[in-house]
């Protein structure tokens, strides 16, 4: 896990390592979370992408599938909400993301 304060820090971190799950706030200093996801949509296709926001609007919702956002979590939220979203995404059948991550998490 890696926790950063800005999308720019996240983009720099991705130059050194890849991640399976991105949980990004919409409102960030510098570029926002939506722009972050636009910039990683092709280089990290297989990563799960979750947007956290208190400002969900129709424009954001309409752009989400185009840039690979898998789900939204609206603020305020509980850890149980985050767990439900992650569990649902990891349990979705017939996705390449799912089979790759499950192979990493299942005992052999």
N, C-alpha and C positions, 0 to 999 in steps of 0.2 A: 504494500500500500504506500501511496505517496500523496501527501497533502501539500497543496501549493496555494498561494494567494492570488495569482493572476493567470490568465489564459496564456500569456506570453511565457511564463515560467513553465507551464505545461507543455507548450510547443517545443521549448528547448529541452525539456526532460525526455520528450519522445525521440529526440535525435540520438539519445544514448541507450534507450530501452523501450520495449513495447509493453503494452498493458492490455489485459483482456476486458476490463470494465472501466468505463469513464463515468464518473458522477460529477457533473459540472453545474455550478450555479449560473443562472442567466445573467444576473447583475454582478459584474466583476469590474475592478479597476482596469482601464485600458480596453482591450477588445472584450466583447461580451461572450457569454457561453454559446450563443447561436453561431457567432462568427468562428469560435473555436471549433465547433462541430463541422462547419463548412470546410475549414482548413484540413481536417483530418478524415473527411468522409471517404476519400479514395485510398489514402495511405494506411488506414486502419479500419477497413470494411468489416472485418470479423469481430471487432470489439463491440461489446454491449455499450450502448450510449443512453444515459439517463440524465435528463435536465431537471434541475431543482429550480423552482421559481415561485414567487408570490405575484408575478405579473403575466400570467398566461393569457394570451390573447389569440384571436383568430389567425392573425398573420403568422405567429409562432407555430401554432398547431398545423397550419397548412404547409409550412416549410419543413416540419419535422420529418415526415417520411422521405422527402427528397434528399435530405442530408443524413439519413440513417439514425435519427433519434428513435430509440425503441420505446421509451416511456417518459412520462413527466411525473414528478412528485411535487405537489403544491405545498408551500409553506403556510403555516407551521406544520411539521410532520413529526411522527414518532419513529423510533428505531424499528417498531413493528411494521410500520408502513414501508420502510426501506427493505426490511427482510421479506415482506410479501412480494414486492416488485422484483427483487433479485431472485427469489425462489421461482416466481412465475416465468421469468425470462430463462432461467436455467433449465426449467422443466418443459419448455416449449418443444414439441416434437418436430422432427424433420428440418432442423436448421443446422447449417454447418458450424455456426458458432457453438451451438449446444453440444454437438458431438465432440468437438475439439476440447471444450472446457470440461465436459464430463469425463473424458479420457484422462484428464489431469487430476480430477478430484476423486475418481473411483479407485478403490484399492484393487490391485491386480492379484 
